[in-house]
Amino acid sequence: MVGPSGVGAFHDPLWRVWGTAQLVEGGNNGPFWLTAPGGHHDDGTGPESLVIDSDDPQIVARSVVALLAASLGDDALIAHLQRSRLITITDGRRVITSPWHLSGADLDECADSLSVRIGIVRLAEQSALDDQAVTALRSWGFAVDEFLPAPAL
């Protein structure tokens, strides 16, 4: 889930979900992100998916940032990502290039430009989006909340 870093006049850390993406694992192509249409900021221009093609926590964390930037970036960030050849615009939709690479400079630009809060719901103990990937996201300045499923009764 992704939402604003804060809401209201006092920038309270309340959750307002702007959009969601699902990490699909266990297939033949490696893990990939599948975005859900109809989010708060979904104007039909964001990417529909992103193949990660790696289980490395740093790559998985960078994939989160790339997906957020391509989905929610303002005009200046989108222009930067186009110059960096991370995204192209095809039929009005932002498409993350394949193979994609988010350089250190691009990562810094994204972290500086995006004012978002990331929420993670883990449904399985083992996931490519593990503790190391979450730690990386936090080290880049992103607020990350983790939610666990309710225990079975």
C-alpha positions in Angstrom: 0.0 0.0 0.0 1.1 3.6 -0.5 -0.4 6.8 0.9 0.6 10.3 1.9 3.3 10.7 4.5 0.8 12.6 6.6 -2.7 14.1 6.4 -4.5 17.2 7.6 -3.3 20.6 8.9 -1.0 19.0 11.4 0.4 16.3 8.9 -0.9 13.5 11.2 0.5 10.1 10.4 -2.9 8.6 9.5 -3.3 6.1 6.8 -5.0 7.1 3.5 -4.4 4.5 0.9 -3.6 6.0 -2.5 -2.9 2.7 -4.3 -1.8 -0.9 -3.9 0.4 -3.4 -5.6 0.8 -7.1 -5.1 4.2 -8.9 -5.0 3.6 -12.1 -7.1 6.1 -14.8 -6.2 6.7 -18.4 -7.2 6.3 -18.1 -10.9 8.7 -18.8 -13.7 9.7 -15.2 -14.3 10.9 -14.4 -10.8 9.0 -12.0 -8.5 7.0 -9.2 -10.0 4.8 -6.3 -9.0 1.2 -6.2 -10.2 -0.5 -2.9 -9.6 -4.2 -2.6 -8.7 -6.3 -0.2 -10.8 -8.5 2.3 -9.3 -6.4 3.8 -6.5 -6.8 7.4 -5.3 -4.1 8.7 -7.6 -4.8 6.2 -10.5 -5.3 8.3 -13.6 -4.7 5.4 -15.9 -1.1 6.4 -16.6 0.9 4.4 -14.1 2.6 1.1 -14.9 0.6 -2.1 -14.7 3.5 -4.3 -13.6 7.2 -4.5 -13.0 9.2 -7.7 -13.3 11.9 -7.7 -10.5 13.8 -10.8 -11.7 15.8 -10.9 -8.5 15.5 -12.0 -4.9 18.3 -9.6 -3.8 16.8 -7.4 -1.0 18.5 -4.2 -2.4 17.0 -4.9 -5.9 13.6 -5.7 -4.4 13.7 -2.4 -2.4 14.7 -0.4 -5.5 11.8 -2.0 -7.4 9.4 -0.6 -4.8 10.9 2.9 -5.3 10.9 2.6 -9.1 7.2 1.5 -9.1 6.3 4.3 -6.7 8.1 6.9 -8.8 6.6 5.7 -12.1 3.1 5.6 -10.5 3.1 8.7 -8.3 5.9 10.9 -9.5 5.2 14.5 -10.4 6.1 15.9 -13.8 9.6 16.8 -12.9 10.4 13.3 -11.5 8.8 11.7 -14.6 10.9 13.8 -16.9 14.0 12.8 -14.9 13.1 9.1 -15.1 12.5 9.5 -18.9 16.0 11.1 -19.3 17.4 8.3 -17.3 15.6 5.8 -19.6 13.9 4.2 -16.6 10.5 4.8 -18.0 8.9 5.5 -21.4 5.5 6.7 -22.2 3.5 4.3 -24.4 -0.1 5.1 -25.4 -0.3 7.5 -22.5 0.9 5.0 -19.9 4.2 5.1 -18.0 6.1 1.9 -18.7 9.2 0.9 -16.8 11.8 -0.2 -19.2 13.0 -3.8 -19.3 15.6 -4.6 -18.0 15.2 -1.7 -15.6 18.0 -0.2 -13.5 17.5 2.4 -10.7 20.9 4.1 -10.3 22.1 5.7 -7.1 21.4 9.2 -8.5 17.9 8.1 -9.7 17.2 6.6 -6.2 18.3 9.8 -4.5 16.0 11.9 -6.9 13.1 9.6 -6.2 13.6 9.6 -2.4 13.8 13.4 -2.4 10.7 13.8 -4.6 8.3 11.3 -3.2 6.5 12.1 0.0 4.8 8.8 0.6 4.2 6.2 3.3 4.6 2.6 2.4 2.5 -0.1 4.1 3.4 -3.8 3.8 1.1 -6.7 4.5 3.0 -10.0 4.7 0.9 -13.0 4.2 3.8 -15.5 4.2 6.9 -15.8 6.3 9.2 -16.1 3.3 9.0 -13.2 0.8 11.4 -11.3 -1.5 10.2 -8.2 0.3 12.0 -9.3 3.5 13.4 -7.4 6.6 16.5 -6.4 4.7 14.5 -4.8 1.9 12.4 -3.0 4.4 15.5 -1.8 6.2 16.9 -0.5 2.8 13.6 1.5 2.2 13.8 3.0 5.6 17.5 3.9 5.2 16.5 5.9 2.0 14.1 8.0 4.1 10.8 6.2 3.4 8.3 5.6 6.2 7.4 2.0 6.2 4.6 0.4 8.3 4.4 -3.4 8.4 1.1 -5.2 9.0 0.7 -8.9 9.9 -2.4 -11.0 9.2 -4.6 -11.7 12.2 -3.8 -15.0 13.9 -6.1 -17.9 13.2 -8.7 -18.4 16.0 
